[in-house]
């Protein structure tokens, strides 16, 4: 099993609600900004991917905090 298959399996095995757009998902504009960051700027694609993961982590953390306040 290659790394991509492992990543996909990890996601599949993680149980979470399916929604059309979770509050911590990235918008098309955010994706496009990351694509431009990787291609136009002096940064590398790896830097853009790292930034995307950090952004997702921050969005997920904020979402978790809001959910904790509701409980």
ABEGO torsion letter per residue (X at the ends): XBAAAAAAAAAAABBBBBBABBAABBBAAAAAAAAAAAAABABBAAAAAAAAAAAAAAAAAAAAAAAAAAX
